[in-house]
């Protein structure tokens, strides 16, 4: 591991009692499976210890001129009878919407219109006749909330109407995406369906629900999609055709390639403690090279291509309209993602030999067979092509349309991490904590799947494998594409508000920022409320993150205000944070019920459920409440911004 040197220019006027915690940004890493990455930005103030908070700026979405916001009018203009409306945060629901439209076009030779819910006025669905069908594909976010682009539509459904059944002519289908580990599993699509039915709309088939907790979202969608296509064929009296590939994008090589210049500007990065950072990863060179070779494009990788969307606005494309093949595969398509079973079956039509075609059809025909195959094999798109080539040396893929590759491989999406630094102490230096732990296959633990973003970030910090001290100039550092995302997971405005923080693993990240915020405020004489930090990990010598920093804070600037409560899974007395929370139940209840403490949970959803159970049981006992009364209390705490969760998977 590397020891990072303190950059030159740190002023010598730091208050003495803060000196022990300076190494927070430069400490020697002692974790084999974690990456702690500081993101440094050019600092015109020479890394001052404290700076005035930066002003924030706001942006607003501008609607494309001339674009109708009337769903009914859009269908009339395009001659379509099916509108597919999506509400998506990470892009999965949007991807499903486009896949449904492609399947619709291939099977019936007619178009379905894919629409972003925020691009259209909700009330215009009431203008649709019975002969048209609307599909809703919507994700549930956070604690049962709609995605950002779905709020207006859901709120419109909830408002009072003058007519008893304003949507009596609406025919619809619905599919939801959620995670059954969460309390409000698929709440958005459930609420939307109930509201639609109450307003007179009629479903054409039962609602579908994908469950990420069971890793079955993909197969849940495929099963629901096939049923929907069968139903709509009958409802709209559509003629089915033999499946035939028709590209939804055109890819042509440019006759007039242009040179590109990479511009670097002074970053005006603004964040607040508790915010998130979205990082766009880059695919490994080896994976890109393998795919280029298998597609017969290795000698044309730098060719400039133009990507167009026939019959649609090019601004709807989510890949660059002009780029190079290597850039497309390296930066915009998630070529390291596991291959979907639908992709295996679709690929069969391009197989150059009967042997290869039979292999693909046999592999993809049954979801159980394919699931068992994936449990033993790490299968990316290039690995699938290589496996077929190994099976049949004559099965070449140089004629596979690049348009098919673009349509089939998921597009790269950013990965989100909690910022683990304090915006008060380092407004231009944001740090994140990333787990670097490859996932073993369920039935073949000898094979592990590396995380795309964690591997990418590790490659940027490759020098940390050296035991020597290193100090590289910022100008020589590799580029990192990232965006600060505002979060509601923030410390209370009043520093005297007591805090209860519960974390496991890398869930400690935002609380590190919380504590440094309060350390700085304490050094200026501000009153600081009591803090309880529950932290769980496997072993104190393996993954006790920020151990030295937390102990320095506890014995230094936050002395008598911060109590650290740890739980270790791999020790003789196996403990989880839920157990420690139970042990400290009396003090936790006193802070929550008597001192109006703010409660925060960050980590896995399974851990959060256990924490919530312990708190609910203790609150019920202390107040003599039943489950409904406890749940009402928790809802009120959330509305008062005294209960926060940042959980995943």
MOUR-V554053 format. One record per backbone hydrogen bond with DSSP energy under -0.5 kcal/mol. NH is the residue of the N-H (numbers start at 0). CO is the residue of the C=O. Records with the same first field share a line. If there is no record, write none. Layout:
NH: CO / CO
This chain:
2: 467
3: 1 / 25
4: 469
9: 6
13: 10
17: 14
18: 14 / 15
20: 17
21: 18
23: 20
24: 21
25: 22
26: 22
28: 1
33: 30
34: 433
36: 34 / 431
37: 35
38: 429
39: 37
40: 427
43: 41
45: 42
50: 423
62: 60
66: 63
67: 65
70: 68
73: 69
74: 70
75: 71
76: 72
77: 73
78: 74
79: 74
80: 110
82: 132
83: 112
84: 82 / 134
85: 114
86: 136
94: 90
95: 91
96: 92
97: 93
98: 94
99: 95
100: 96
101: 97
102: 98
103: 99
104: 100
105: 101
106: 102
107: 103
108: 104
109: 103
112: 81
113: 111
114: 83
116: 85
118: 115
119: 116
120: 68
123: 120
124: 121
125: 122
126: 123
127: 124
131: 128
132: 80
133: 170
134: 82
135: 172
136: 84 / 134
137: 135 / 174
138: 86
139: 176
140: 144
143: 141
144: 140
146: 138
149: 146
150: 146 / 147
153: 149
154: 150
155: 151
156: 152
157: 153
158: 154 / 155
166: 198
167: 164
169: 166
170: 131
171: 201
172: 133
174: 135
175: 207
176: 137
177: 209
181: 178
184: 181 / 182
186: 183
189: 185
190: 186
191: 187
192: 188
193: 189
194: 190
195: 191
196: 192
197: 193
198: 194
199: 196
200: 195
201: 169
203: 171
207: 173
209: 175
211: 177 / 209
213: 210
214: 211
215: 210
219: 215
220: 216
221: 217
222: 218
223: 219
224: 220
225: 221
226: 222
227: 223
228: 224
229: 225
230: 226
231: 227
232: 228
233: 229
234: 230
235: 231
237: 232
239: 237
240: 106
249: 307
251: 249 / 305
253: 303
262: 260
264: 262
268: 266
274: 271
275: 484
276: 416
277: 482
278: 276 / 414
279: 480
280: 278
282: 329
287: 283
288: 284
289: 285
290: 286
291: 287
292: 288
293: 289
294: 290
295: 292
296: 291
297: 291
299: 296
302: 299
304: 322
305: 251
306: 320
307: 249 / 305
309: 307
311: 308
315: 312
316: 313
322: 304
324: 302
325: 300
327: 323
328: 324
329: 325
330: 326
331: 326 / 327
332: 327
333: 409
334: 332
336: 333
338: 378
343: 339
344: 340
345: 341
346: 342
347: 343 / 344
348: 345
349: 346
350: 347
356: 352
357: 353
358: 354
359: 355
360: 356
361: 357
362: 358
363: 359
364: 360
369: 365
370: 366
371: 367
372: 368
373: 369
374: 370
375: 371 / 372
376: 372
378: 376
379: 377
380: 334
383: 379
384: 380
385: 381
386: 382
387: 383
388: 384
389: 385
390: 386
391: 387
394: 391
395: 393
396: 293
399: 396
403: 400
404: 400
405: 401
406: 402
407: 403
408: 404
411: 331
414: 278
416: 276
418: 274
419: 430
420: 430
425: 421
428: 425
429: 38 / 427
431: 36
432: 417
433: 34
435: 32
436: 434
438: 448
439: 437
440: 443 / 446
442: 374
443: 440
446: 443
447: 445
448: 438
449: 447
454: 450
455: 451
456: 452
457: 453
458: 454
459: 455
460: 456
461: 458
463: 460
464: 461
465: 462
469: 2
475: 472
476: 473
480: 279
481: 479
482: 277
484: 275
485: 483
489: 487
494: 492
496: 493
498: 529
499: 597
500: 531
501: 599
502: 533
503: 601
504: 535
506: 503
507: 504
508: 505
511: 507 / 508
512: 508
513: 509
514: 510
515: 511
516: 512
517: 513
518: 514
519: 515
520: 516
521: 517
522: 518
523: 519 / 520
524: 521
525: 520
528: 494
530: 560
531: 498
532: 562
533: 500 / 531
534: 532 / 564
535: 502
536: 566
541: 538
542: 538
544: 542
546: 543
549: 545
550: 546
551: 547
552: 548
553: 549
554: 550
555: 551
557: 552
558: 555
560: 557
561: 557
562: 530
564: 532
566: 534
568: 536
569: 537
570: 567
573: 571
574: 567
578: 575
579: 575
580: 576
581: 577
582: 578
583: 579
584: 581
587: 583
588: 584
589: 585
590: 586
591: 587
592: 588
593: 588 / 589
594: 589
596: 590
597: 497
598: 641
599: 499
600: 643
601: 501
602: 645
604: 647
607: 603
608: 604
609: 605
610: 606
611: 607
612: 608
613: 609
614: 610
615: 611
616: 612
617: 613
618: 614
619: 615
620: 616
621: 617
622: 618
623: 619
624: 619
629: 625
630: 626
631: 627
632: 628
633: 629
634: 630
635: 631
636: 632
637: 633
638: 634
639: 635
640: 637
641: 636
642: 636
643: 598
645: 600
647: 602
